[in-house]
């Protein structure tokens, strides 16, 4: 880290170099999130144009998640070891090329392959970007402010991408793939000029066996979950056994190598573990809900892509407006309380949509449900990122970021697979019942997230109570 950068973070006012670097990183996380959400609205058009089944259509989403979730740990550690700036820029260039190819594909299998490559590139840009922020801004108010802006851009990209994709899909679904290309190129050129060149490499060697083992385990885990509804219980069970064996081998390797890919001791941090579980719930449940909502609005109600996108606009606006303030709120109230409130809003939002029917009320169901989901993301997403990276040393920020992003992507794959299985099993005979059952899945996961978040508050309360006698003795 350069002296200029270090000193800047100690002042309330940030200079132009700091804002420039943060802007580049925010633009890329916005693009990553935008890419995930824009595909959602375009799915029915892609299905009709390329003649894909609902099960195959799921892979347009899951292919991205497969590449992203499978390589995130490797991406985070690579950023720590080879230089965050270098890894970030190379991965961003791959993202731009894959976006261009995706927009030109006329075959479903090739489109899924392009999505997989984009997911792989995001697996390197996301942890590199987050670790650049956490190593540039000092822990405390400065870092919380930067992270709140960064995560606001990610959450806004995810939410507002739905609206933008509605407009683009009206012109043709391919534009949802082509639009990010020029933005990625501009960010690449700006990043080469604005990101600090004093990016230090971490110490230690490459854990090649560990990288191969955990990558294979993550890829097979996501693939097993996604394929489970189609291949039957026997094959799924066999795949699960192999996944468990790979994870066991990975743990065995990490305990014995000199420079492990994942220092297992980092998992002793209870806040970090709770943040990872929280993002599994938040992102996973929402990806499943989004998939159901797209099918419900467009296929059952006959809404256009633009009408569907506008239904998500309240959530996007709330996230864009509120997330930038989350750093100040986290300083004042703590991330734990904000995550609990976000979890309550998430559960309430899904509960609103359990009343789906053939004539939904915009004022009584859609609008309040979307507002609640926007509040949930605005409160929880920045808070989870702050909680996961606080207290982690600079040389492991890429690892912490990779763990957090991996949790979100794996959660997305798992819940989406479950939701799709529920939706397709009953859609033919009772479509309304199938939609309700699929939304129940997201609601149940949100309930688990609320319990986990509340347990963090209870743990902190017990810790504070136990420490109180010691403080009294010290003052006597």
C-alpha positions as CSV (number, residue, x, y, z in Angstrom):
1,X,0.0,0.0,0.0
2,X,1.3,3.4,-0.9
3,X,1.9,6.0,1.7
4,X,-0.5,8.4,0.0
5,X,-3.2,5.8,0.1
6,X,-2.5,5.0,3.8
7,X,-2.6,8.6,4.9
8,X,-5.7,9.4,2.9
9,X,-7.7,6.8,4.8
10,X,-7.0,8.5,8.1
11,X,-8.7,11.7,7.0
12,X,-12.4,12.2,6.7
13,X,-12.0,13.6,3.1
14,X,-10.7,11.3,0.5
15,X,-8.5,12.5,-2.4
16,X,-9.1,12.0,-6.1
17,X,-6.8,8.9,-6.4
18,X,-8.8,7.2,-3.7
19,X,-12.1,8.0,-5.2
20,X,-10.9,7.0,-8.6
21,X,-9.7,3.6,-7.5
22,X,-13.0,3.0,-5.5
23,X,-15.0,4.1,-8.5
24,X,-13.4,1.4,-10.8
25,X,-13.9,-1.3,-8.2
26,X,-17.5,-0.2,-7.7
27,X,-18.1,-0.2,-11.5
28,X,-16.9,-3.8,-11.8
29,X,-18.9,-5.2,-8.8
30,X,-21.9,-3.4,-10.3
31,X,-21.3,-5.2,-13.6
32,X,-20.9,-8.5,-11.9
33,X,-24.2,-8.1,-10.1
34,X,-25.8,-6.6,-13.2
35,X,-24.9,-9.7,-15.2
36,X,-26.5,-12.0,-12.7
37,X,-29.8,-10.1,-12.5
38,X,-30.2,-9.1,-16.2
39,X,-30.3,-12.7,-17.3
40,X,-33.3,-13.2,-15.0
41,X,-35.8,-11.1,-17.0
42,X,-34.4,-12.3,-20.3
43,X,-34.9,-16.0,-19.4
44,X,-38.4,-16.5,-21.0
45,X,-37.2,-14.8,-24.2
46,X,-34.0,-16.9,-24.3
47,X,-36.2,-20.1,-23.7
48,X,-38.5,-19.2,-26.6
49,X,-35.7,-18.2,-29.0
50,X,-33.4,-21.1,-28.4
51,X,-36.0,-23.7,-27.6
52,X,-34.7,-24.6,-24.2
53,X,-36.7,-26.6,-21.6
54,X,-37.2,-25.2,-18.1
55,X,-34.6,-27.6,-16.7
56,X,-32.1,-26.5,-19.4
57,X,-32.9,-22.9,-18.9
58,X,-31.9,-23.2,-15.3
59,X,-28.3,-23.8,-16.5
60,X,-28.1,-20.3,-18.0
61,X,-28.1,-19.2,-14.4
62,X,-26.4,-22.2,-12.8
63,X,-23.6,-22.2,-15.4
64,X,-22.5,-18.8,-14.2
65,X,-22.9,-19.9,-10.5
66,X,-20.9,-23.0,-11.2
67,X,-17.9,-21.2,-12.5
68,X,-18.2,-18.4,-9.9
69,X,-18.7,-20.6,-6.8
70,X,-16.3,-23.3,-7.9
71,X,-13.3,-21.0,-8.3
72,X,-13.8,-18.2,-5.8
73,X,-11.5,-19.6,-3.1
74,X,-8.8,-20.1,-5.7
75,X,-9.5,-16.6,-7.0
76,X,-9.2,-15.0,-3.6
77,X,-6.0,-16.7,-2.7
78,X,-4.5,-16.0,-6.2
79,X,-5.2,-12.3,-5.6
80,X,-3.3,-12.4,-2.3
81,X,-0.3,-14.2,-3.8
82,X,0.0,-12.8,-7.3
83,X,-1.1,-9.2,-6.7
84,X,-4.7,-8.0,-6.4
85,X,-4.4,-5.3,-9.2
86,X,-2.9,-7.8,-11.7
87,X,-5.5,-10.5,-11.1
88,X,-8.3,-8.0,-11.1
89,X,-7.4,-6.5,-14.5
90,X,-6.8,-9.9,-16.2
91,X,-10.1,-11.3,-15.0
92,X,-11.9,-8.2,-16.1
93,X,-10.6,-8.6,-19.6
94,X,-11.8,-12.2,-19.7
95,X,-15.2,-11.0,-18.5
96,X,-15.5,-8.6,-21.4
97,X,-14.6,-11.2,-24.0
98,X,-17.0,-13.8,-22.5
99,X,-19.8,-11.2,-22.5
100,X,-19.3,-10.5,-26.2
101,X,-19.3,-14.2,-27.0
102,X,-22.5,-14.8,-25.0
103,X,-24.4,-12.2,-26.9
104,X,-23.4,-13.8,-30.2
105,X,-24.4,-17.4,-29.3
106,X,-27.3,-19.1,-31.1
107,X,-27.0,-22.5,-29.3
108,X,-28.2,-23.1,-25.7
109,X,-25.2,-25.2,-24.8
110,X,-22.7,-22.6,-26.1
111,X,-24.6,-19.9,-24.3
112,X,-24.2,-21.9,-21.0
113,X,-20.5,-22.4,-21.7
114,X,-20.1,-18.6,-22.2
115,X,-21.9,-18.0,-18.9
116,X,-19.6,-20.5,-17.2
117,X,-16.5,-18.6,-18.4
118,X,-18.0,-15.3,-17.2
119,X,-18.6,-16.9,-13.8
120,X,-15.0,-18.0,-13.7
121,X,-13.8,-14.5,-14.4
122,X,-16.0,-13.0,-11.7
123,X,-14.5,-15.6,-9.3
124,X,-11.3,-13.6,-9.6
125,X,-12.5,-10.0,-10.0
126,X,-14.9,-10.1,-6.9
127,X,-12.5,-11.2,-4.2
128,X,-9.6,-9.1,-5.7
129,X,-11.8,-6.0,-5.7
130,X,-13.0,-6.5,-2.2
131,X,-9.5,-7.2,-0.9
132,X,-8.1,-4.1,-2.6
133,X,-10.7,-2.1,-0.7
134,X,-10.0,-3.8,2.7
135,X,-6.2,-3.4,2.3
136,X,-6.5,0.3,1.2
137,X,-8.9,1.6,3.8
138,X,-8.1,1.2,7.5
139,X,-10.4,-0.9,9.5
140,X,-13.1,1.2,11.2
141,X,-15.2,4.1,9.9
142,X,-13.1,4.6,6.7
143,X,-13.4,0.9,5.7
144,X,-17.0,0.7,6.7
145,X,-17.8,3.7,4.5
146,X,-15.9,2.3,1.5
147,X,-17.5,-1.1,1.9
148,X,-21.0,0.4,2.2
149,X,-20.4,2.2,-1.1
150,X,-18.9,-0.9,-2.7
151,X,-21.7,-3.2,-1.6
152,X,-24.3,-0.6,-2.4
153,X,-23.1,-0.7,-6.0
154,X,-23.3,-4.5,-6.0
155,X,-26.7,-4.6,-4.5
156,X,-27.9,-1.8,-6.8
157,X,-26.5,-3.5,-9.9
158,X,-28.3,-6.7,-8.9
159,X,-31.6,-4.9,-8.3
160,X,-31.5,-2.2,-11.0
161,X,-30.2,-4.8,-13.5
162,X,-33.7,-6.3,-13.5
163,X,-35.1,-3.0,-14.7
164,X,-32.4,-2.3,-17.3
165,X,-32.8,-5.8,-18.7
166,X,-36.5,-5.3,-19.1
167,X,-35.8,-2.4,-21.5
168,X,-33.0,-4.3,-23.3
169,X,-35.1,-7.5,-23.6
170,X,-37.8,-5.6,-25.4
171,X,-35.1,-4.8,-28.0
172,X,-33.7,-8.4,-27.9
173,X,-32.3,-10.6,-25.2
174,X,-28.9,-10.5,-26.7
175,X,-28.5,-6.9,-25.7
176,X,-28.5,-8.0,-22.0
177,X,-25.2,-9.8,-22.8
178,X,-23.7,-7.2,-25.1
179,X,-24.4,-4.1,-23.0
180,X,-21.7,-4.9,-20.3
181,X,-19.0,-5.2,-22.9
182,X,-18.2,-1.4,-23.5
183,X,-18.6,-0.7,-19.7
184,X,-16.1,-3.5,-18.9
185,X,-13.6,-2.1,-21.5
186,X,-13.9,1.4,-20.0
187,X,-13.4,0.0,-16.5
188,X,-10.4,-2.0,-17.7
189,X,-8.7,1.1,-19.1
190,X,-9.6,3.2,-16.1
191,X,-8.4,0.5,-13.7
192,X,-5.0,0.3,-15.4
193,X,-4.5,4.0,-14.8
194,X,-6.2,4.5,-11.4
195,X,-5.7,1.3,-9.3
196,X,-2.6,1.6,-7.0
197,X,0.5,0.0,-8.5
198,X,2.1,-0.7,-5.1
199,X,0.0,-3.8,-4.7
200,X,2.1,-6.1,-2.6
201,X,2.2,-9.9,-3.1
202,X,1.5,-12.1,-0.2
203,X,4.1,-14.4,1.3
204,X,4.0,-18.1,0.8
205,X,3.8,-20.5,-2.1
206,X,1.0,-22.0,-4.1
207,X,-0.9,-24.9,-2.6
208,X,-1.5,-26.6,-6.0
209,X,-3.0,-29.8,-4.6
210,X,-5.3,-27.9,-2.3
211,X,-6.4,-25.6,-5.1
212,X,-7.2,-28.6,-7.4
213,X,-9.0,-30.4,-4.6
214,X,-11.2,-27.6,-3.4
215,X,-12.0,-26.4,-6.9
216,X,-13.0,-30.0,-7.9
217,X,-15.1,-30.3,-4.7
218,X,-16.9,-27.0,-5.2
219,X,-17.6,-27.7,-8.9
220,X,-18.9,-31.1,-8.1
221,X,-21.0,-29.9,-5.2
222,X,-22.8,-27.3,-7.3
223,X,-23.1,-29.7,-10.2
224,X,-24.6,-32.4,-8.0
225,X,-27.2,-30.1,-6.4
226,X,-28.2,-28.7,-9.8
227,X,-28.5,-32.1,-11.4
228,X,-30.2,-33.8,-8.5
229,X,-33.8,-33.4,-9.8
230,X,-32.9,-35.1,-13.1
231,X,-30.5,-37.9,-12.3
232,X,-32.2,-39.6,-9.4
233,X,-31.3,-40.4,-5.8
234,X,-28.7,-43.1,-6.4
235,X,-26.5,-41.0,-8.6
236,X,-27.0,-38.0,-6.4
237,X,-25.9,-40.0,-3.3
238,X,-22.8,-41.3,-5.1
239,X,-21.8,-37.8,-6.2
240,X,-22.4,-36.5,-2.6
241,X,-20.0,-39.2,-1.3
242,X,-17.4,-38.1,-3.7
243,X,-17.9,-34.4,-2.7
244,X,-17.5,-35.3,1.0
245,X,-14.4,-37.3,0.2
246,X,-12.9,-34.3,-1.7
247,X,-13.7,-31.9,1.1
248,X,-12.1,-34.4,3.6
249,X,-9.0,-34.7,1.4
250,X,-8.8,-30.9,1.2
251,X,-9.0,-30.5,5.0
252,X,-6.3,-33.2,5.4
253,X,-4.0,-31.4,2.9
254,X,-4.5,-27.9,4.5
255,X,-3.5,-29.2,7.9
256,X,-0.2,-30.5,6.5
257,X,1.1,-28.1,3.8
258,X,3.4,-25.3,4.7
259,X,1.4,-22.6,2.8
260,X,-2.2,-23.7,2.7
261,X,-4.8,-22.3,0.3
262,X,-7.2,-21.8,3.2
263,X,-5.8,-21.3,6.7
264,X,-8.4,-23.3,8.6
265,X,-7.9,-21.2,11.7
266,X,-9.8,-18.3,10.0
267,X,-13.0,-20.3,10.5
268,X,-12.6,-19.9,14.3
269,X,-14.0,-16.4,13.8
270,X,-17.7,-16.7,14.8
271,X,-18.7,-13.4,13.1
272,X,-17.0,-14.5,9.8
273,X,-18.9,-17.8,9.9
274,X,-22.2,-16.2,10.7
275,X,-21.6,-13.7,7.8
276,X,-21.0,-16.6,5.4
277,X,-24.1,-18.4,6.5
278,X,-26.0,-15.1,6.3
279,X,-25.0,-14.6,2.7
280,X,-25.9,-18.2,1.8
281,X,-29.4,-17.4,3.0
282,X,-29.7,-13.9,1.6
283,X,-28.4,-14.5,-1.9
284,X,-29.6,-18.1,-2.2
285,X,-33.2,-17.4,-1.2
286,X,-33.4,-14.4,-3.5
287,X,-31.9,-16.1,-6.6
288,X,-34.6,-18.8,-6.1
289,X,-37.3,-16.2,-5.6
290,X,-36.2,-14.2,-8.6
291,X,-36.4,-17.3,-10.8
292,X,-39.9,-18.1,-9.6
293,X,-41.1,-14.5,-10.0
294,X,-39.9,-14.3,-13.6
295,X,-41.8,-17.4,-14.5
296,X,-44.9,-16.2,-12.6
297,X,-45.0,-12.6,-14.0
298,X,-44.2,-13.5,-17.6
299,X,-45.4,-17.0,-18.2
300,X,-48.5,-17.1,-16.0
301,X,-49.7,-13.5,-15.9
302,X,-48.4,-12.6,-19.4
303,X,-46.5,-9.5,-18.4
304,X,-43.9,-8.1,-20.7
305,X,-40.2,-8.1,-19.8
306,X,-40.5,-4.3,-19.1
307,X,-43.5,-4.7,-16.9
308,X,-41.8,-7.5,-15.0
309,X,-38.7,-5.3,-14.5
310,X,-40.7,-2.4,-13.3
311,X,-42.2,-4.6,-10.6
312,X,-38.6,-4.9,-9.1
313,X,-37.9,-1.2,-9.4
314,X,-38.9,-0.3,-5.8
315,X,-36.5,-2.8,-4.4
316,X,-33.7,-1.5,-6.6
317,X,-34.3,2.1,-5.7
318,X,-34.3,1.3,-2.0
319,X,-31.1,-0.6,-2.2
320,X,-29.4,2.2,-4.2
321,X,-30.5,4.9,-1.8
322,X,-30.0,3.2,1.5
323,X,-26.9,1.1,1.2
324,X,-24.5,4.1,1.1
325,X,-25.6,5.0,4.6
326,X,-25.0,1.5,6.0
327,X,-21.4,2.3,7.0
328,X,-22.6,5.0,9.4
329,X,-25.4,2.8,10.8
330,X,-22.9,-0.1,11.3
331,X,-20.6,2.2,13.3
332,X,-23.5,3.3,15.5
333,X,-25.6,0.1,16.0
334,X,-23.3,-2.7,15.0
335,X,-23.6,-5.1,12.0
336,X,-25.4,-7.8,14.1
337,X,-28.5,-5.7,14.7
338,X,-28.7,-4.5,11.1
339,X,-28.5,-8.1,9.9
340,X,-31.3,-9.2,12.2
341,X,-33.6,-6.4,11.0
342,X,-32.7,-7.3,7.4
343,X,-33.5,-10.9,8.0
344,X,-36.9,-9.9,9.4
345,X,-37.6,-7.8,6.3
346,X,-36.5,-10.6,4.0
347,X,-38.9,-13.2,5.6
348,X,-41.7,-10.7,5.6
349,X,-41.1,-9.9,1.9
350,X,-41.4,-13.6,0.9
351,X,-44.5,-14.0,3.1
352,X,-46.2,-11.2,1.1
353,X,-45.8,-13.3,-2.1
354,X,-47.3,-16.4,-0.6
355,X,-50.6,-14.9,-1.7
356,X,-49.9,-15.3,-5.4
357,X,-52.9,-15.9,-7.6
358,X,-54.0,-15.2,-11.2
359,X,-55.0,-11.6,-10.3
360,X,-52.3,-10.3,-7.9
361,X,-52.8,-6.9,-6.2
362,X,-50.0,-4.5,-7.0
363,X,-50.7,-2.4,-4.0
364,X,-51.5,-5.2,-1.6
365,X,-48.8,-7.8,-2.6
366,X,-46.3,-6.8,-5.3
367,X,-45.3,-3.3,-4.1
368,X,-45.0,-4.0,-0.3
369,X,-43.3,-7.3,-1.0
370,X,-40.7,-5.6,-3.2
371,X,-40.2,-2.8,-0.7
372,X,-39.5,-5.3,2.1
373,X,-37.0,-7.2,-0.1
374,X,-35.3,-3.9,-0.9
375,X,-35.0,-3.0,2.8
376,X,-33.6,-6.5,3.5
377,X,-30.8,-6.2,0.9
378,X,-30.1,-2.6,1.9
379,X,-29.6,-3.6,5.5
380,X,-28.0,-7.0,5.2
381,X,-25.7,-7.0,2.2
382,X,-23.3,-4.3,3.3
383,X,-23.4,-5.4,6.9
384,X,-22.5,-9.0,6.0
385,X,-19.5,-7.8,4.0
386,X,-18.3,-5.6,6.9
387,X,-18.7,-8.4,9.4
388,X,-16.9,-10.9,7.3
389,X,-13.8,-8.8,6.8
390,X,-13.3,-7.0,10.1
391,X,-10.5,-8.4,12.2
392,X,-8.9,-10.2,9.3
393,X,-5.2,-9.4,8.5
394,X,-4.4,-7.8,5.2
395,X,-2.6,-10.9,3.8
396,X,-5.9,-12.9,4.2
397,X,-8.4,-10.4,3.0
398,X,-8.6,-12.1,-0.4
399,X,-9.3,-15.4,1.4
400,X,-12.0,-13.9,3.6
401,X,-13.6,-12.2,0.5
402,X,-13.4,-15.5,-1.4
403,X,-15.0,-17.4,1.4
404,X,-17.9,-14.9,1.6
405,X,-18.5,-14.8,-2.1
406,X,-18.3,-18.6,-2.4
407,X,-21.0,-18.8,0.3
408,X,-23.3,-16.6,-1.7
409,X,-22.8,-18.4,-5.0
410,X,-23.1,-21.9,-3.5
411,X,-26.2,-20.7,-1.7
412,X,-27.6,-19.5,-4.9
413,X,-27.0,-22.8,-6.7
414,X,-28.4,-24.9,-3.9
415,X,-31.6,-22.9,-3.3
416,X,-32.2,-22.4,-7.0
417,X,-32.0,-26.2,-7.6
418,X,-34.5,-26.9,-4.9
419,X,-36.8,-24.2,-6.0
420,X,-36.7,-25.4,-9.6
421,X,-37.4,-28.9,-8.6
422,X,-40.4,-27.8,-6.6
423,X,-41.7,-25.5,-9.3
424,X,-41.4,-28.1,-12.2
425,X,-42.9,-30.9,-10.1
426,X,-46.3,-29.3,-9.8
427,X,-46.4,-26.6,-12.5
428,X,-48.4,-28.7,-15.0
429,X,-51.3,-29.8,-12.7
430,X,-51.4,-26.8,-10.3
431,X,-49.3,-23.8,-11.4
432,X,-50.4,-21.5,-8.7
433,X,-49.8,-24.1,-6.0
434,X,-46.3,-24.8,-7.5
435,X,-45.4,-21.1,-7.4
436,X,-46.5,-20.9,-3.7
437,X,-44.6,-24.0,-2.8
438,X,-41.5,-22.7,-4.5
439,X,-41.7,-19.3,-2.6
440,X,-42.2,-21.3,0.6
441,X,-38.7,-22.7,0.0
442,X,-37.2,-19.2,0.0
443,X,-39.2,-18.2,3.0
444,X,-38.0,-21.2,5.0
445,X,-34.4,-20.4,4.2
446,X,-35.0,-16.8,5.3
447,X,-36.4,-18.1,8.6
448,X,-33.2,-20.0,9.2
449,X,-31.2,-16.9,8.4
450,X,-33.1,-15.0,11.0
451,X,-32.4,-17.6,13.6
452,X,-28.6,-17.5,12.8
453,X,-28.5,-13.7,12.9
454,X,-30.4,-13.6,16.2
455,X,-27.9,-16.2,17.7
456,X,-25.1,-13.7,17.0
457,X,-26.8,-11.1,19.1
458,X,-27.4,-13.6,22.0
459,X,-23.7,-14.6,21.8
460,X,-22.6,-11.0,22.1
461,X,-25.0,-10.4,25.0
462,X,-23.6,-13.4,26.9
463,X,-20.0,-12.4,26.2
464,X,-20.7,-8.8,27.4
465,X,-22.4,-10.1,30.6
466,X,-19.5,-12.5,31.3
467,X,-16.9,-9.7,30.9
468,X,-18.8,-7.2,33.2
469,X,-17.4,-8.6,36.5
470,X,-13.9,-8.2,35.1
471,X,-14.5,-4.6,34.3
472,X,-15.9,-4.0,37.8
473,X,-12.9,-5.5,39.4
474,X,-10.6,-3.4,37.3
475,X,-12.3,-0.2,38.5
476,X,-12.1,-1.2,42.2
